Amino acid sequence: MTLWLSRIRLRHAPDLAALAGLLLPSEENARIAAAHRLLWSLFADGPDRRRDFLWREDGGSSWQRTTFLVLSGRKPEDRRGLFEIDEPKAFEPALAPGQRLRFRLRASPGAAEARSHGQRGKRIDPLARALRGLGAEVRREQRDTITQRVGIEWVARQGAAAGFRLVEAPHGPLLRVETDRWHILPRDGAKPVRFSSLDLEGELVVEDPAHFLSALGRGFGRAKAFGCGLMLIRRP
């Protein structure tokens, strides 16, 4: 299946400017929830449609500078005239075993908690688990170290299942967690959506190109409907 990579912005026009605060609120969690709905409008052409795209927000915090990068199995269709959409490009990177790539990934990490008797493990947040039980001072002093370790371990597990590995350097894998955040998104008549996200940058080596490309299309981690999971790659 062909994948399409699109760059999408709200249309710069007076009528959109009047609604910008509603369409893209400045508060981060409200903004994520609003962007989720906005982008779904580009693909919701039928009542039975299921989400078949990944997205992430890029650019500045003002609505005029905000760009959404979207990887999808279908081209987006702007039925309401809200967006400027650059011509979608077929996402067909030429990958080879041993190829080295730089990547950016905003991900909500998840892991399965081990259970006995073959039961399916409960999904857990590995960073929250690593920080749990630490005193406030210890958590403040060690948070960055723990976050880096959790990020490296989580991405390494993703790679083992997705046809890539992290590049090793003398000081360890080439991966850096740039930010970590906790999100609580309100929902009408339902419990809030809660998840953490990490912004990761690093370098990887492709081991199985077909497997890796398939994984790129599926995305990594949880909260894919809310701007997580899309890995952006480029040559060093």
MARBA-3410 file (N, C-alpha, C, O; in Angstrom, 1 decimal):
236
0.8,-1.2,0.0,0.0,0.0,0.0,0.9,1.2,0.0,1.8,1.3,0.8 ~ 0.5,2.2,-0.9,1.3,3.4,-0.9,0.9,4.3,0.3,-0.3,4.5,0.6 ~ 1.9,4.9,0.9,1.7,5.8,2.0,2.0,7.2,1.4,2.8,7.4,0.5 ~ 1.3,8.2,2.0,1.4,9.6,1.6,1.8,10.5,2.7,1.3,10.4,3.8 ~ 2.8,11.3,2.5,3.3,12.3,3.5,2.8,13.7,3.1,3.2,14.2,2.0
2.1,14.3,4.0,1.5,15.6,3.7,1.9,16.7,4.7,2.1,16.3,5.9 ~ 2.1,17.9,4.3,2.3,19.0,5.2,1.0,19.9,5.1,0.5,20.3,4.1 ~ 0.4,20.1,6.3,-0.9,20.7,6.4,-0.9,21.9,7.4,-0.4,21.8,8.5 ~ -1.5,23.0,7.0,-1.7,24.1,7.8,-3.1,24.7,7.8,-3.8,24.5,6.8 ~ -3.5,25.4,8.8,-4.7,26.1,8.7,-4.6,27.2,7.6,-3.5,27.8,7.5
-5.6,27.5,6.9,-5.5,28.5,5.8,-5.4,29.9,6.5,-6.1,30.2,7.4 ~ -4.4,30.6,5.9,-4.2,32.0,6.4,-5.2,33.0,5.8,-4.9,33.5,4.7 ~ -6.3,33.2,6.5,-7.3,34.1,5.9,-8.1,34.7,7.1,-8.1,34.1,8.2 ~ -8.7,35.9,6.9,-9.4,36.5,8.0,-10.5,35.7,8.7,-10.6,35.7,9.9 ~ -11.2,34.9,7.9,-12.3,34.1,8.5,-11.7,33.0,9.4,-12.3,32.7,10.4
-10.5,32.4,9.0,-9.9,31.4,9.9,-9.2,32.1,11.1,-9.2,31.5,12.2 ~ -8.7,33.3,10.9,-8.1,34.0,12.0,-9.1,34.2,13.1,-8.8,34.2,14.3 ~ -10.3,34.5,12.8,-11.4,34.8,13.7,-11.7,33.6,14.6,-12.2,33.7,15.7 ~ -11.5,32.4,14.0,-11.8,31.1,14.7,-10.5,30.4,15.2,-10.7,29.3,15.8 ~ -9.4,31.0,15.0,-8.1,30.3,15.3,-8.1,29.8,16.8,-7.6,28.7,17.1
-8.5,30.7,17.7,-8.5,30.3,19.1,-9.3,29.1,19.5,-9.0,28.4,20.4 ~ -10.4,28.9,18.7,-11.2,27.7,18.9,-10.7,26.5,18.2,-10.7,25.4,18.7 ~ -10.2,26.7,17.0,-9.7,25.6,16.2,-8.3,25.0,16.7,-8.1,23.8,16.7 ~ -7.5,25.9,17.2,-6.2,25.5,17.8,-5.9,26.3,19.0,-5.2,27.4,19.0 ~ -6.4,25.9,20.2,-6.2,26.7,21.4,-4.8,26.7,21.8,-4.0,25.9,21.3
-4.4,27.7,22.6,-3.0,27.8,23.0,-2.6,26.8,24.0,-1.4,26.5,24.1 ~ -3.5,26.4,24.9,-3.2,25.5,26.0,-2.9,24.1,25.3,-3.7,23.6,24.5 ~ -1.8,23.5,25.7,-1.3,22.3,25.0,-2.2,21.2,24.9,-2.4,20.6,23.8 ~ -2.8,20.8,26.0,-3.7,19.6,26.0,-5.0,19.9,25.2,-5.4,19.0,24.4 ~ -5.5,21.1,25.3,-6.7,21.4,24.5,-6.3,21.5,23.0,-7.1,21.1,22.2
-5.1,21.9,22.8,-4.6,22.0,21.4,-4.5,20.6,20.7,-4.9,20.4,19.6 ~ -4.0,19.7,21.5,-3.9,18.3,21.0,-5.2,17.7,20.7,-5.4,17.1,19.6 ~ -6.2,17.9,21.6,-7.5,17.4,21.4,-8.2,18.0,20.2,-8.8,17.3,19.4 ~ -8.0,19.3,20.0,-8.6,20.0,18.9,-7.9,19.6,17.6,-8.6,19.4,16.6 ~ -6.6,19.4,17.6,-5.9,19.0,16.3,-6.3,17.6,15.9,-6.5,17.3,14.8
-6.5,16.7,16.9,-7.0,15.4,16.7,-8.3,15.4,15.8,-8.5,14.7,14.9 ~ -9.2,16.3,16.3,-10.5,16.4,15.6,-10.4,17.1,14.2,-11.0,16.6,13.2 ~ -9.5,18.1,14.1,-9.3,18.8,12.9,-8.8,17.9,11.8,-9.3,17.8,10.7 ~ -7.8,17.1,12.2,-7.1,16.3,11.2,-8.0,15.1,10.8,-8.0,14.6,9.7 ~ -8.8,14.6,11.8,-9.7,13.5,11.4,-10.7,13.9,10.4,-11.2,13.1,9.6
-11.0,15.2,10.3,-12.0,15.7,9.3,-11.5,15.5,7.9,-12.3,15.5,7.0 ~ -10.2,15.4,7.8,-9.6,15.2,6.4,-9.7,13.8,5.9,-9.4,13.5,4.7 ~ -10.0,12.9,6.8,-10.1,11.5,6.4,-11.4,10.8,6.7,-11.6,9.7,6.4 ~ -12.3,11.5,7.4,-13.6,10.9,7.8,-14.6,11.1,6.7,-15.5,11.9,6.8 ~ -14.4,10.3,5.6,-15.4,10.4,4.5,-16.5,9.4,4.6,-17.3,9.3,3.7
-16.6,8.7,5.7,-17.7,7.7,5.9,-17.8,7.4,7.4,-16.8,7.5,8.1 ~ -19.0,7.0,7.8,-19.2,6.8,9.2,-18.5,5.6,9.8,-18.3,5.5,11.0 ~ -18.1,4.6,8.9,-17.4,3.4,9.4,-15.9,3.5,9.2,-15.1,2.6,9.5 ~ -15.4,4.7,8.9,-13.9,4.8,8.7,-13.2,4.7,10.0,-13.7,5.1,11.1 ~ -12.1,4.0,10.0,-11.2,3.9,11.2,-9.9,4.7,10.9,-9.5,4.8,9.7
-9.3,5.2,11.9,-8.1,6.0,11.7,-7.0,5.2,11.0,-6.6,4.1,11.5 ~ -6.5,5.7,9.9,-5.5,5.1,9.1,-4.4,6.1,8.8,-3.8,6.0,7.7 ~ -4.1,7.0,9.8,-3.0,7.9,9.5,-2.3,8.3,10.9,-2.9,8.1,11.9 ~ -1.1,8.8,10.7,-0.3,9.2,11.9,-0.1,10.7,11.7,0.0,11.2,10.5 ~ 0.1,11.5,12.8,0.4,12.9,12.6,1.2,13.4,13.7,1.3,12.8,14.8
1.8,14.5,13.5,2.5,15.2,14.6,2.5,16.7,14.3,2.5,17.1,13.1 ~ 2.5,17.5,15.3,2.5,19.0,15.1,4.0,19.4,15.0,4.8,19.0,15.8 ~ 4.3,20.3,14.1,5.6,20.9,13.9,5.5,22.4,13.8,4.4,22.9,13.5 ~ 6.6,23.0,14.2,6.6,24.5,14.0,6.3,25.2,15.3,6.3,24.6,16.4 ~ 6.0,26.5,15.2,5.8,27.4,16.3,4.5,27.2,17.0,3.6,26.4,16.6
4.3,27.9,18.1,3.1,27.7,18.9,1.9,28.5,18.4,0.8,28.2,18.7 ~ 2.2,29.6,17.6,1.1,30.4,17.0,0.4,29.6,15.9,1.1,28.8,15.2 ~ -0.9,29.8,15.7,-1.6,29.0,14.6,-1.0,29.3,13.2,-1.1,28.4,12.4 ~ -0.5,30.5,13.0,0.0,30.9,11.7,1.2,30.1,11.3,1.5,29.8,10.2 ~ 2.0,29.6,12.3,3.3,29.0,12.1,3.2,27.4,12.3,4.1,26.7,12.1
2.0,27.0,12.7,1.9,25.6,13.0,1.7,24.7,11.7,0.8,25.1,10.9 ~ 2.5,23.7,11.6,2.3,22.8,10.5,2.1,21.4,11.1,2.7,21.0,12.1 ~ 1.2,20.6,10.4,1.0,19.2,10.8,1.6,18.3,9.7,1.4,18.5,8.5 ~ 2.4,17.4,10.1,3.0,16.4,9.2,2.1,15.1,9.4,1.9,14.6,10.5 ~ 1.6,14.6,8.3,0.7,13.5,8.3,1.1,12.4,7.4,1.4,12.7,6.2
1.2,11.2,7.9,1.5,10.0,7.1,0.3,9.2,7.0,-0.3,8.7,8.0 ~ -0.2,8.9,5.8,-1.5,8.3,5.7,-1.6,7.3,4.5,-0.8,7.4,3.6 ~ -2.5,6.4,4.6,-2.8,5.5,3.5,-3.6,6.0,2.4,-3.8,5.4,1.3 ~ -4.2,7.2,2.6,-5.0,7.9,1.6,-4.6,9.4,1.6,-4.1,9.9,2.6 ~ -4.8,10.0,0.5,-4.6,11.5,0.5,-5.6,12.2,1.3,-6.8,11.8,1.2
-5.3,13.2,2.0,-6.3,14.0,2.8,-7.2,14.8,1.8,-6.7,15.2,0.8 ~ -8.4,15.0,2.3,-9.4,15.7,1.5,-10.0,16.8,2.3,-10.6,16.5,3.4 ~ -9.8,18.1,1.9,-10.3,19.2,2.7,-11.7,19.6,2.2,-11.8,20.3,1.2 ~ -12.7,19.1,2.8,-14.1,19.3,2.4,-14.7,20.6,2.9,-15.7,21.0,2.5 ~ -14.0,21.2,3.9,-14.5,22.4,4.5,-13.7,23.7,4.2,-14.1,24.8,4.6
-12.7,23.6,3.4,-11.9,24.7,3.1,-11.1,25.3,4.2,-10.9,26.6,4.3 ~ -10.7,24.5,5.2,-10.0,25.0,6.4,-8.5,25.0,6.2,-7.8,25.8,7.0 ~ -8.0,24.3,5.3,-6.5,24.0,5.3,-5.8,24.4,4.0,-6.4,24.6,2.9 ~ -4.5,24.6,4.2,-3.6,24.6,3.0,-2.8,23.3,3.1,-2.2,23.0,4.1 ~ -2.9,22.5,2.0,-2.3,21.2,2.0,-1.3,21.2,0.8,-1.7,21.3,-0.3
0.0,21.1,1.2,0.9,20.9,0.1,0.6,19.6,-0.6,0.1,18.6,0.0 ~ 1.0,19.5,-1.9,0.7,18.3,-2.6,1.4,17.1,-1.9,2.6,17.0,-1.7 ~ 0.5,16.1,-1.5,1.1,14.9,-0.8,2.1,14.2,-1.6,2.0,14.0,-2.8 ~ 3.2,13.8,-0.9,4.2,13.0,-1.6,4.2,11.6,-1.2,4.0,11.2,-0.1 ~ 4.4,10.7,-2.2,4.4,9.3,-1.9,5.6,9.0,-1.0,6.7,9.4,-1.3
5.4,8.3,0.1,6.4,8.0,1.0,7.0,6.6,0.7,6.5,5.6,1.1 ~ 8.1,6.7,-0.1,8.7,5.5,-0.6,10.2,5.6,-0.5,10.9,5.5,-1.5 ~ 10.7,5.7,0.8,12.2,5.8,0.9,12.9,4.6,0.5,12.5,3.4,0.7 ~ 14.0,4.8,-0.2,14.8,3.7,-0.7,15.8,3.3,0.5,16.7,4.0,0.8 ~ 15.4,2.1,1.1,16.2,1.7,2.3,17.0,0.4,2.0,16.5,-0.4,1.2
18.1,0.3,2.6,19.0,-0.9,2.4,19.5,-1.4,3.8,19.6,-0.6,4.7 ~ 19.7,-2.7,3.9,20.3,-3.2,5.1,21.6,-2.5,5.5,22.5,-2.3,4.6 ~ 21.8,-2.1,6.7,23.0,-1.4,7.1,22.9,0.1,6.9,23.9,0.8,7.3 ~ 21.9,0.6,6.3,21.8,2.1,6.1,21.6,2.8,7.5,20.8,2.3,8.3 ~ 22.3,3.9,7.6,22.2,4.7,8.8,21.3,5.9,8.6,21.4,6.6,7.6
20.4,6.2,9.5,19.4,7.2,9.4,19.3,8.0,10.7,19.5,7.4,11.8 ~ 19.1,9.3,10.6,18.7,10.1,11.8,17.2,10.1,11.9,16.5,10.0,10.9 ~ 16.7,10.2,13.1,15.2,10.2,13.2,14.8,11.1,14.4,15.5,11.4,15.3 ~ 13.5,11.5,14.2,12.8,12.2,15.3,11.5,11.5,15.5,10.9,11.0,14.6 ~ 11.2,11.3,16.8,10.0,10.6,17.1,9.3,11.2,18.4,10.0,11.3,19.4
8.1,11.5,18.3,7.3,11.8,19.5,6.4,10.6,19.8,5.6,10.2,19.0 ~ 6.7,10.0,20.9,6.0,8.7,21.2,5.5,8.7,22.6,6.0,9.4,23.5 ~ 4.4,8.0,22.8,3.9,7.7,24.1,4.3,6.2,24.4,3.7,5.3,23.9 ~ 5.3,6.0,25.2,5.9,4.7,25.4,4.9,3.8,26.2,4.2,4.3,27.1 ~ 4.9,2.5,25.9,4.1,1.6,26.6,4.8,0.3,26.7,5.6,-0.1,25.9
4.5,-0.5,27.7,5.0,-1.8,27.9,4.0,-2.7,28.5,3.1,-2.2,29.2 ~ 4.1,-4.0,28.4,3.1,-4.9,29.0,3.7,-5.4,30.3,4.8,-5.9,30.3 ~ 2.9,-5.3,31.3,3.3,-5.8,32.6,3.2,-7.4,32.6,2.1,-7.9,32.2 ~ 4.2,-8.0,33.1,4.2,-9.5,33.0,3.2,-10.0,34.0,3.0,-9.5,35.1 ~ 2.4,-11.1,33.6,1.5,-11.8,34.4,1.7,-13.3,34.3,2.2,-13.8,33.3
1.2,-14.0,35.2,1.4,-15.4,35.2,0.3,-16.1,34.4,-0.7,-15.5,34.1 ~ 0.5,-17.4,34.2,-0.5,-18.3,33.5,-0.9,-17.8,32.1,-2.0,-18.0,31.7 ~ 0.0,-17.1,31.4,-0.2,-16.8,30.1,-1.2,-15.6,29.9,-1.7,-15.4,28.8 ~ -1.6,-15.0,31.0,-2.5,-13.9,30.9,-1.9,-12.7,30.2,-0.7,-12.4,30.3 ~ -2.7,-11.9,29.5,-2.2,-10.7,28.8,-1.9,-9.7,29.8,-2.7,-9.4,30.7
-0.7,-9.1,29.7,-0.2,-8.1,30.7,-0.9,-6.8,30.5,-1.3,-6.4,29.4 ~ -1.1,-6.1,31.6,-1.7,-4.8,31.6,-0.7,-3.8,31.0,0.5,-3.9,31.3 ~ -1.2,-2.8,30.2,-0.3,-1.9,29.6,0.1,-0.8,30.7,-0.7,-0.3,31.5 ~ 1.4,-0.6,30.7,2.0,0.4,31.7,2.8,1.4,31.0,3.2,1.2,29.9 ~ 3.0,2.5,31.7,3.9,3.6,31.2,5.3,3.3,31.9,5.4,3.5,33.1
6.3,3.0,31.1,7.6,2.6,31.7,8.3,3.8,32.4,9.0,3.5,33.4 ~ 8.1,5.0,32.0,8.7,6.1,32.7,8.0,6.4,34.0,8.7,6.6,35.0 ~ 6.7,6.3,34.0,6.0,6.5,35.3,6.3,5.4,36.3,6.5,5.7,37.4 ~ 6.5,4.2,35.8,6.9,3.1,36.7,8.3,3.3,37.2,8.5,3.1,38.4 ~ 9.2,3.8,36.4,10.6,4.0,36.8,10.7,5.1,37.9,11.6,5.0,38.8
9.8,6.1,37.8,9.8,7.2,38.7,9.0,6.9,40.0,9.1,7.6,41.0 ~ 8.2,5.9,39.9,7.2,5.7,41.0,8.0,5.3,42.3,9.0,4.5,42.3 ~ 7.6,5.9,43.4,8.2,5.5,44.7,9.4,6.3,45.1,9.9,6.2,46.2 ~ 9.9,7.2,44.1,11.0,8.0,44.5,10.6,9.2,45.2,9.5,9.8,44.9 ~ 11.4,9.7,46.2,11.1,10.9,46.9,11.3,12.1,45.9,11.9,12.0,44.9
10.7,13.2,46.3,10.6,14.4,45.5,12.0,14.8,45.1,12.3,15.2,44.0 ~ 13.0,14.9,46.1,14.3,15.3,45.8,15.1,14.4,44.9,15.7,14.8,44.0 ~ 14.9,13.1,45.2,15.6,12.1,44.3,15.1,12.1,42.9,15.8,12.0,41.9 ~ 13.7,12.3,42.8,13.1,12.3,41.5,13.6,13.5,40.7,13.9,13.4,39.5 ~ 13.7,14.7,41.4,14.2,15.9,40.7,15.7,15.7,40.3,16.0,16.2,39.2
16.5,15.1,41.1,17.9,14.9,40.8,18.1,13.9,39.7,19.0,14.1,38.8 ~ 17.3,12.9,39.7,17.6,11.7,38.8,16.7,11.6,37.6,16.8,10.8,36.7 ~ 15.7,12.6,37.5,14.7,12.4,36.4,15.3,12.4,35.0,14.9,11.5,34.2 ~ 16.2,13.3,34.7,16.8,13.2,33.4,17.5,11.9,33.1,17.3,11.3,32.0 ~ 18.3,11.5,34.0,19.0,10.2,33.8,18.1,9.0,33.6,18.3,8.2,32.7
17.0,9.0,34.5,16.1,7.9,34.3,15.3,8.0,33.0,15.1,7.0,32.4 ~ 14.9,9.2,32.6,14.2,9.4,31.4,15.0,9.0,30.2,14.5,8.3,29.3 ~ 16.3,9.3,30.2,17.2,8.9,29.1,17.3,7.4,29.0,17.2,6.8,28.0 ~ 17.4,6.7,30.2,17.5,5.3,30.2,16.2,4.6,29.7,16.3,3.7,28.9 ~ 15.1,5.1,30.2,13.8,4.5,29.8,13.6,4.7,28.3,13.2,3.8,27.6
14.0,5.9,27.8,13.8,6.2,26.3,14.7,5.2,25.5,14.2,4.7,24.5 ~ 15.9,5.1,25.9,16.8,4.2,25.1,16.3,2.7,25.1,16.2,2.1,24.1 ~ 15.9,2.3,26.3,15.4,0.9,26.4,14.2,0.7,25.6,14.0,-0.4,25.0 ~ 13.3,1.7,25.7,12.0,1.5,25.0,12.2,1.5,23.4,11.7,0.7,22.7 ~ 13.0,2.4,22.9,13.3,2.5,21.5,14.0,1.2,21.0,13.8,0.7,19.9
15.0,0.7,21.9,15.7,-0.5,21.5,14.7,-1.7,21.4,14.9,-2.5,20.5 ~ 13.7,-1.7,22.2,12.7,-2.8,22.1,11.9,-2.6,20.8,11.5,-3.6,20.2 ~ 11.5,-1.4,20.5,10.8,-1.1,19.3,11.6,-1.6,18.1,11.1,-2.2,17.2 ~ 12.9,-1.3,18.1,13.8,-1.7,17.0,13.9,-3.2,16.8,13.9,-3.7,15.7 ~ 14.0,-3.9,17.9,14.1,-5.4,17.8,12.8,-6.0,17.2,12.9,-7.0,16.5
11.7,-5.3,17.3,10.5,-5.8,16.6,10.2,-5.1,15.3,9.2,-5.5,14.6 ~ 11.0,-4.2,14.9,10.6,-3.4,13.7,11.8,-3.2,12.7,11.7,-2.4,11.8 ~ 12.8,-4.1,12.8,13.8,-4.1,11.8,14.9,-3.0,11.8,15.4,-2.7,10.8 ~ 15.2,-2.5,13.0,16.2,-1.5,13.1,16.9,-1.6,14.5,16.4,-2.3,15.4 ~ 18.1,-1.0,14.6,18.7,-0.9,15.9,19.3,0.5,16.1,19.6,1.1,15.1
19.5,0.9,17.3,20.2,2.2,17.6,21.7,2.1,17.3,22.3,1.1,17.5 ~ 22.2,3.2,16.8,23.6,3.3,16.5,24.3,3.4,17.9,23.9,4.2,18.8 ~ 25.4,2.6,18.0,26.2,2.6,19.3,27.4,3.6,19.1,28.0,3.6,18.1 ~ 27.6,4.3,20.2,28.8,5.2,20.3,29.5,4.8,21.6,29.0,4.0,22.4 ~ 30.8,5.3,21.8,31.5,5.0,23.0,30.8,5.2,24.3,31.0,4.5,25.3
29.9,6.2,24.3,29.2,6.5,25.5,27.8,5.9,25.6,27.1,6.0,26.6 ~ 27.4,5.1,24.6,26.2,4.4,24.6,25.4,4.7,23.3,25.9,5.3,22.3 ~ 24.1,4.2,23.2,23.3,4.5,22.0,23.1,5.9,21.7,23.0,6.8,22.6 ~ 23.1,6.3,20.4,22.9,7.6,19.9,21.4,7.9,20.0,20.7,7.8,19.0 ~ 21.0,8.3,21.1,19.6,8.7,21.4,19.5,9.7,22.5,20.2,9.6,23.5
18.6,10.7,22.3,18.4,11.7,23.3,17.0,12.0,23.5,16.3,12.2,22.5 ~ 16.5,11.9,24.7,15.1,12.3,25.0,15.2,13.8,25.2,15.7,14.3,26.2 ~ 14.6,14.6,24.3,14.6,16.1,24.4,13.6,16.6,25.4,13.9,17.5,26.2 ~ 12.4,16.1,25.5,11.4,16.5,26.4,10.5,15.3,26.8,10.4,14.4,26.0 ~ 9.9,15.4,28.0,8.9,14.5,28.4,7.7,15.3,29.0,8.0,16.2,29.7
6.5,14.8,28.6,5.3,15.6,29.1,4.3,14.6,29.5,4.3,13.4,29.1 ~ 3.4,15.1,30.4,2.2,14.3,30.8,1.0,15.0,30.3,0.8,16.2,30.5 ~ 0.1,14.3,29.6,-1.1,14.9,29.0,-2.4,14.4,29.7,-2.5,13.2,29.9 ~ -3.3,15.3,29.9,-4.7,14.9,30.3,-5.7,15.6,29.4,-5.8,16.9,29.5 ~ -6.3,14.9,28.5,-7.2,15.5,27.6,-8.7,15.2,28.0,-9.1,14.1,28.1
-9.4,16.3,28.3,-10.8,16.1,28.7,-11.7,15.6,27.6,-11.5,15.8,26.4 ~ -12.7,14.8,28.0,-13.7,14.2,27.0,-15.1,14.4,27.6,-15.3,14.2,28.8 ~ -16.0,14.8,26.7,-17.4,15.0,27.1,-18.0,13.7,27.5,-18.0,12.7,26.7 ~ -18.5,13.6,28.8,-19.2,12.4,29.2,-18.4,11.2,29.4,-18.9,10.1,29.5 ~ -17.0,11.3,29.4,-16.2,10.2,29.6,-14.9,10.6,30.4,-14.7,11.7,30.6
-14.2,9.6,30.8,-13.0,9.8,31.6,-12.0,10.5,30.7,-11.9,10.3,29.5 ~ -11.1,11.4,31.2,-10.1,12.0,30.4,-9.1,11.0,29.8,-8.9,9.9,30.4 ~ -8.6,11.4,28.7,-7.5,10.6,28.1,-6.2,11.0,28.7,-5.8,12.2,28.8 ~ -5.5,10.0,29.3,-4.2,10.3,30.0,-3.1,9.5,29.3,-3.2,8.3,29.1 ~ -2.0,10.3,29.0,-0.8,9.6,28.4,0.4,10.5,28.6,0.3,11.7,28.7
1.6,9.9,28.6,2.8,10.7,28.5,3.4,10.6,27.2,3.1,9.7,26.4 ~ 4.3,11.6,26.9,4.9,11.6,25.6,6.4,12.0,25.7,6.7,12.8,26.6 ~ 7.2,11.4,24.9,8.7,11.7,24.9,9.0,12.2,23.5,8.5,11.6,22.5 ~ 9.8,13.3,23.4,10.3,13.7,22.1,11.8,13.2,22.0,12.6,13.5,22.8 ~ 12.0,12.3,21.1,13.3,11.6,21.0,14.0,11.9,19.7,13.3,12.1,18.6
15.3,12.0,19.7,16.1,12.2,18.5,17.3,11.3,18.6,17.9,11.2,19.7 ~ 17.6,10.7,17.5,18.8,9.8,17.5,19.1,9.3,16.2,18.7,9.8,15.1 ~ 20.0,8.3,16.1,20.4,7.6,14.9,20.2,6.1,15.0,20.4,5.5,16.1 ~ 19.8,5.5,13.9,19.5,4.1,13.8,20.1,3.5,12.6,20.6,4.2,11.7 ~ 20.2,2.2,12.6,20.7,1.4,11.5,19.5,0.5,11.0,19.0,-0.3,11.9
19.2,0.5,9.8,18.2,-0.3,9.2,18.7,-1.7,9.1,19.8,-1.9,8.5 ~ 18.0,-2.7,9.6,18.4,-4.1,9.5,17.5,-4.9,8.5,18.0,-5.7,7.7 ~ 16.2,-4.6,8.5,15.3,-5.2,7.6,14.4,-4.1,7.0,13.5,-3.7,7.6 ~ 14.8,-3.7,5.8,14.1,-2.5,5.2,12.6,-2.7,5.1,11.8,-1.8,5.4 ~ 12.1,-3.9,4.6,10.7,-4.1,4.4,10.0,-4.0,5.8,8.9,-3.4,5.9
10.5,-4.7,6.8,9.9,-4.7,8.1,9.9,-3.3,8.7,8.9,-2.9,9.3 ~ 11.0,-2.6,8.5,11.1,-1.2,9.1,10.1,-0.3,8.4,9.4,0.5,9.1 ~ 10.0,-0.3,7.1,9.0,0.5,6.4,7.6,0.2,6.8,6.8,1.1,6.9 ~ 7.3,-1.1,7.0,5.9,-1.4,7.5,5.7,-0.8,8.9,4.6,-0.3,9.1 ~ 6.7,-0.9,9.7,6.6,-0.3,11.1,6.4,1.2,11.0,5.6,1.7,11.8
7.1,1.9,10.1,6.9,3.3,10.0,5.4,3.7,9.7,4.9,4.6,10.2 ~ 4.8,2.9,8.8,3.4,3.1,8.5,2.5,2.9,9.6,1.4,3.5,9.7 ~ 2.8,1.9,10.5,1.9,1.6,11.7,2.1,2.6,12.8,1.2,2.9,13.6 ~ 3.4,3.1,12.9,3.7,4.0,14.0,4.2,3.3,15.2,4.1,2.0,15.3 ~ 4.7,4.0,16.2,5.3,3.4,17.4,4.6,3.9,18.7,4.4,5.1,18.8
4.4,3.0,19.6,3.9,3.4,20.9,2.4,3.6,20.9,1.6,3.1,20.0 ~ 1.9,4.3,21.9,0.5,4.5,22.1,0.1,6.0,21.7,0.9,6.7,21.2 ~ -1.2,6.3,21.9,-1.7,7.7,21.7,-1.5,8.1,20.2,-1.2,9.3,20.0 ~ -1.6,7.2,19.3,-1.3,7.6,17.9,-2.4,8.6,17.4,-2.1,9.4,16.5 ~ -3.6,8.5,17.9,-4.6,9.5,17.5,-4.4,10.9,18.0,-5.0,11.8,17.5
-3.4,11.0,18.9,-3.2,12.3,19.6,-1.8,12.8,19.3,-1.1,13.4,20.2 ~ -1.3,12.6,18.1,0.0,13.2,17.7,1.2,12.5,18.0,2.3,13.0,17.9 ~ 1.1,11.2,18.4,2.3,10.4,18.8,2.5,9.3,17.7,1.6,8.9,17.1 ~ 3.7,8.8,17.7,4.0,7.6,16.9,4.6,7.7,15.5,5.1,6.7,15.0 ~ 4.6,8.9,15.0,5.1,9.2,13.6,6.6,9.4,13.7,7.1,10.4,14.3
7.4,8.5,13.2,8.9,8.6,13.1,9.3,9.3,11.8,9.0,8.8,10.7 ~ 10.0,10.4,11.9,10.5,11.1,10.8,12.0,10.7,10.6,12.8,10.8,11.5 ~ 12.4,10.4,9.4,13.7,9.9,9.1,14.4,10.7,8.0,13.7,11.3,7.2 ~ 15.7,10.8,8.1,16.5,11.4,7.1,17.9,10.9,7.1,18.3,10.3,8.1 ~ 18.6,11.0,6.0,20.0,10.6,6.0,20.9,11.5,6.8,20.6,12.7,6.8
21.9,11.0,7.4,22.8,11.9,8.3,23.5,13.0,7.4,24.2,13.7,8.0
END
